[in-house]
Amino acid sequence: MATQQARGREALRPLPIHMELLNELAAPTVAAATAFQQRLFENMTACQKEWYGFIQSRWIENLAMPKRLSRCQSPMDVQQVYADYWRRTLEQYSGEFQHLGEIAQGEGHLDQDAPANDCEKRNASSARPDSYAQH
């Protein structure tokens, strides 16, 4: 009976775990996963910064729209203001979605400062609401 209990204990004993070997085997996988997650986080952060900057500039243009309409003196002026507004809106959103796609694929920036600089350049180059023709 004692020998059966001893055999039962030996059968239940766990296999020895070699932590050093497991660490060596898992190190490349962990490094690759860490690099992937870091790049994903950087891309998501860059996309969010770009999107918020874009929305801010669009918000300014949207708020300037009533002021441009108030300067209109004829129905043709109103039509021109609306046409300009919608043309610019569609162009800007189209360009922004394309730019966000480039950032998401990792093509939009090379370092941490590029998303902010790119956003600033795009905002500076795009015409602000006050640059519309005075009606």
C-alpha positions as CSV (number, residue, x, y, z in Angstrom):
1,M,0.0,0.0,0.0
2,A,2.8,2.4,0.8
3,T,4.3,1.8,-2.6
4,Q,1.0,2.7,-4.3
5,Q,0.8,6.0,-2.4
6,A,4.4,6.8,-3.4
7,R,3.6,6.0,-7.0
8,G,0.5,8.2,-6.9
9,R,2.5,11.1,-5.5
10,E,5.1,10.8,-8.2
11,A,2.5,10.7,-10.9
12,L,0.9,14.0,-9.6
13,R,4.2,15.8,-9.4
14,P,4.4,18.6,-12.0
15,L,7.0,18.6,-14.7
16,P,10.0,20.9,-14.0
17,I,9.7,24.3,-15.6
18,H,12.8,25.8,-16.9
19,M,12.1,29.5,-16.7
20,E,15.3,30.6,-18.4
21,L,14.5,28.4,-21.4
22,L,10.9,29.8,-21.5
23,N,12.2,33.4,-21.3
24,E,14.6,32.7,-24.2
25,L,11.9,31.2,-26.3
26,A,9.4,33.9,-25.6
27,A,11.7,36.9,-25.8
28,P,11.4,37.4,-29.6
29,T,7.7,37.1,-29.5
30,V,7.3,39.5,-26.6
31,A,9.7,42.0,-28.3
32,A,7.7,41.8,-31.6
33,A,4.4,42.2,-29.8
34,T,5.7,45.2,-27.8
35,A,7.0,46.9,-31.0
36,F,3.7,46.3,-32.7
37,Q,1.7,47.8,-29.8
38,Q,4.0,50.8,-29.6
39,R,3.7,51.5,-33.3
40,L,-0.1,51.0,-33.0
41,F,-0.3,53.5,-30.1
42,E,1.8,56.0,-32.0
43,N,-0.3,55.8,-35.1
44,M,-3.5,56.1,-33.1
45,T,-2.2,59.1,-31.2
46,A,-1.1,60.8,-34.4
47,C,-4.5,60.1,-36.0
48,Q,-6.3,61.6,-33.0
49,K,-4.1,64.7,-33.0
50,E,-4.6,65.2,-36.7
51,W,-8.4,64.7,-36.4
52,Y,-8.8,67.1,-33.5
53,G,-6.8,69.7,-35.3
54,F,-8.9,69.3,-38.4
55,I,-12.1,69.4,-36.5
56,Q,-11.0,72.6,-34.8
57,S,-10.3,74.3,-38.1
58,R,-13.6,73.1,-39.5
59,W,-15.4,74.4,-36.4
60,I,-13.9,77.9,-36.9
61,E,-15.1,77.8,-40.6
62,N,-18.6,76.7,-39.6
63,L,-18.9,79.5,-37.0
64,A,-17.8,82.0,-39.6
65,M,-20.5,80.9,-42.1
66,P,-23.3,83.1,-40.6
67,K,-21.0,86.2,-40.8
68,R,-20.3,85.6,-44.5
69,L,-24.0,85.1,-45.1
70,S,-24.8,88.4,-43.3
71,R,-22.6,90.2,-45.8
72,C,-24.6,88.9,-48.8
73,Q,-26.5,91.6,-50.7
74,S,-28.3,89.4,-53.3
75,P,-29.5,85.8,-53.7
76,M,-26.6,85.2,-56.0
77,D,-24.2,86.2,-53.2
78,V,-25.9,83.7,-50.9
79,Q,-25.7,81.0,-53.6
80,Q,-22.0,81.7,-54.1
81,V,-21.2,81.6,-50.3
82,Y,-23.0,78.3,-50.0
83,A,-21.3,76.9,-53.1
84,D,-17.9,77.9,-51.8
85,Y,-18.6,76.6,-48.3
86,W,-19.7,73.1,-49.5
87,R,-16.9,72.8,-52.1
88,R,-14.3,73.6,-49.5
89,T,-15.9,71.3,-47.0
90,L,-15.9,68.4,-49.3
91,E,-12.4,69.0,-50.4
92,Q,-11.1,69.3,-46.9
93,Y,-12.9,66.2,-45.6
94,S,-11.7,64.2,-48.5
95,G,-8.1,65.3,-48.1
96,E,-8.3,64.7,-44.3
97,F,-9.6,61.2,-44.7
98,Q,-6.8,60.4,-47.2
99,H,-4.3,62.0,-44.8
100,L,-5.6,60.0,-41.8
101,G,-5.3,56.8,-43.9
102,E,-1.7,57.6,-44.6
103,I,-1.0,58.2,-40.9
104,A,-2.8,55.0,-40.0
105,Q,-0.6,53.0,-42.4
106,G,2.5,54.7,-40.9
107,E,3.3,56.8,-43.9
108,G,2.2,60.1,-42.5
109,H,5.0,60.7,-40.1
110,L,8.5,59.6,-39.3
111,D,8.9,60.8,-35.7
112,Q,6.8,62.0,-32.8
113,D,6.9,65.7,-33.9
114,A,5.8,65.2,-37.5
115,P,2.0,64.8,-36.8
116,A,1.8,68.1,-35.0
117,N,4.1,69.9,-37.6
118,D,2.1,68.4,-40.5
119,C,-1.2,69.5,-38.9
120,E,0.2,73.0,-38.4
121,K,1.4,73.2,-41.9
122,R,-1.9,72.1,-43.3
123,N,-3.8,74.5,-41.1
124,A,-1.5,77.4,-42.1
125,S,-1.8,76.6,-45.8
126,S,-5.5,76.2,-45.8
127,A,-7.5,79.4,-46.2
128,R,-9.2,80.5,-43.0
129,P,-12.9,81.6,-43.0
130,D,-11.9,85.3,-43.1
131,S,-10.1,84.7,-46.4
132,Y,-13.4,84.2,-48.2
133,A,-14.4,86.8,-50.6
134,Q,-16.1,89.7,-48.9
135,H,-19.7,89.8,-49.9
